[in-house]
Amino acid sequence: MLYKTPGIALKTTNYADNSIVVHIFTETFGMQSYLINGARKLKARLPANLFQPLHLLDLVVYYKESNGLQRIKEAHPRPLLKEIPLEITKGSIALFLNEILYKVLRHQSPDPFLFNFIQQSIIWLDETKKSLANFHLIFLLKLSRFLGFLPLHHHKQQYPYFNLIEGIFSNNLPAHRHVLQEPHTSIFLRLLKTDFEESHHIKMNKSDRKYLVEKVLEFYRLHTENFGQVNSLYILEEIFN
């Protein structure tokens, strides 16, 4: 049976001689794997470059619940990304976020609110002319809400420590190393409260930003099964160093 659904391309794997398997987070079916025959041929009906990381798609798909690999009848960009594929900073951020999204969404069931958040974030990244130095940090903190481990904070009181295991701010230094301390706790809290449009107002040096990215990834690792290492992190560090 045929269905229409928006989708976000996340990962492509070569299959057989000229085919690919593409992993797409869809609004209707959650994470799905699609076999596309002949995608690497010169005049492919559905060419492999259509499914580059974080590309937004309008899909017409065949769906059978018992199938591990589904099929795509039609795929069209929605909208066509203009800067992410060509601009080095935006492209590097997209590769980094794409790797994390694939890790955390591998078994994700349909969630229209999560899908819309990711979709709107990609469009904002593609279109914005503002500084992007903090975008990936704010994206990951906002994403954690949909994954069920958003950091909890008191709106009227500020605490000096953030416990990464418990996901809470506190007055007490925990008896383990998975913790943020000042001055990084305050920066972390500002990031948590800031939207993309205002992200450029948060000033920090390169070493603080690098440290906070590593701690946010540690936070994800503690709350996501089999999260592992993020191989594209070094690319991001090169861009912002």
N, C-alpha and C positions, 0 to 999 in steps of 0.2 A: 504494500500500500504506500502511496506517495504522500509526503507531508512537506509543508513549507516551514522553515525555521531560520531565524538569524543564527549565526555562529561566529566564533572567534578561533582562528587557527592558532595552534600552539606548538605542535611538533610534527615533523615529517621524517619518515624513515623509508629508505629505498627498499623496494620489494621486487624480486625477480629481475628480469632484464631491463624493462622500461617503466615499471609501475612503482607506486608509492603507497604507503599507509600513512594517512594524515589523522592526527588526533585533534579533534575540534570540540571546544566547549560550546554546546548549543543551548539556546534558551528553552527549547521544548523537551529535549531528552537528556540534558546534562552532558557529561563527557562521553564522547563517542569516537570510535575508530572507524575510518572509512578506507576501503581499498579502491584505488583509482588506477585502472589499467591504462598503460601507455602514456602516463602523465609526463614522462621524460622524453617523449618523442618530439621531433621538431614541430610538427603540426598537430599537437595533442588537442583534443576537444576540451579537456580540463587540464591545462598546463600546470606543472609543479610550482611555478613562481606565483600562481594565484594564491597559494597557501603558505606564504611567508609568515614568520612569527608575528602574531597580534593583528594580522589582517582581518578586517571585519567583512563578513560574507552574508549574502542572502542565499539560502540553500533550498533546493528541492531534493529531498532524500527518500530513499526506500528505508523502511524501518521494520525490523522483525525482532522482537524482544529476545528470542533465543539465539540470535546471531551475535558472535563476537565481533565480526567485521561487517559493517554496513556498506551501502553503496550510495553514491551521489549521482543524481540525474542532471542537476544544474547547479552552478555556483557563480555568483556575481558579486563584485566589491560593493560594500555599503557603509560608508562612502569610500571612494578610492583615497587611500592615504597619500598625502603629497610630500611630507617632509620626513617622516620616520624612515622610509626606505633610502633616502638620499643624504640626510644630514647626520653627521657622525655622532654628535652628542645624543640626539633623539634616538638614533638607531641603536646606540650602545645601551641606553636606558631600557629600550624596548627588549633587547636580547636578555638583559638581566631580569627584568620583570617576567618575561616569557618563561624563563627557566624556573623561576619560583612558582608561577601560576601552574605550570605543568606538574610540579611536585605536589602542590596542595589540592589540585583539582582532579587528580588521577581517577578518583572514585566518586566524583561529585555528582549527586543527583540534580534534577532540575531545580533552579532557584532563580526566578526572574529578577529579584532585587539584586542578587549578586551579579548576574549577567549584566544588568543595566549599569551597575557601578563600574564594572570593568570596561564596558563599552564606552561610557561617557568619559572615563579617565583616559582611554586611548585617544579619543577624539580631541580632548583638551591638550594632551601631549603633542599631538600632531599639529594643532593649530596655534598654540601659544607662542608669543614672542618674548615672554618673560624668562627670567633666570630659572634654570632647572636643577640647580645644585641640591635642592631639598626635596624635589618631587618624589623620588623613589622612596625616601624615608616616610613621607606623609602617606603615599599610596599604600605601603606595607602596613602602617598602623591602622589606616581606615579599612583595609582588607581584613585585618584580624577580627573585626566586628562580625563579618559575615561567616568567618570560620569558627566563631565561638570562643575566642580568647582575647577579646578587646581588653586592654589594660583598664583597670578600675581606678578612678581617682575621685577625691572629695572636691566638690566644686568651690568650696569656700576656704579650704585649708590646704597648705602645701607641705609635703613631707620630704625628708632628705634622701630617702632610699626607695628604690623600686625593686621588688622581689620578682625576678623573671620566672621563677617556678610557680609562685602563687598568682602572679599577674596583678599584684596590688602595690600601691605606695604605702610606706609605713614610716614610723619614727624609729624603728628598731632595725639594727643591722642584722640580717639573717646569718645563720651559722653555716653558710655555704658561699661559694664563689659566684653564683648566678645572680648578680645584683648590680644595679646602677647606683652610683653615689654622686654627690655634688662635685663639680658643677654640671655633670651630665644629666642628672635627674631633672633639673629645671629646664634644660634644653629639650629633653625628651617630652616633658609635659607640654611645652609650647608647641612642639610638632604635633602632639596628639590633639591639640585644640585648634589647629590651623587648617584652613582649606587650601586648595591648590592656588587660588588667586592671590592669596596673601603669603604664600610660602617663601617668596624672595625677601620678605622682611626679617626672617630669622637669620641672624648673622652668626657664623661660627668658622673657626679655622679648619684647615684641611685635616689635621690630626684628630680633632674632635669629631668631624663628620665621619671619618674612616672608623673611628672607635664606635660611634653610635650605629653605623651600618652593621658592623660585626656583632654588636650586642642585640640588635633587632633580629638578625639572622639566628643568633643563639636562642632568642626568645621563640622564634618559629620552630627551631630544632627541638626545643623542649616540649612543644605543644603539637607537633606534627609527626606522625609515625613515618619512619624511614625517610626523613627529610634529607639527610646527608649533606654533602658539600655543594656549594654553589660555584660552578666552574667559571662562570662569566663575571665573577666579582672582580677579578684582576683587570678586566677591560674597563669596568666602571672606575676603578681606582686610577687607572692611567688617564682617563678622560678628565677627572676632577683634581688631578695633581699638577 
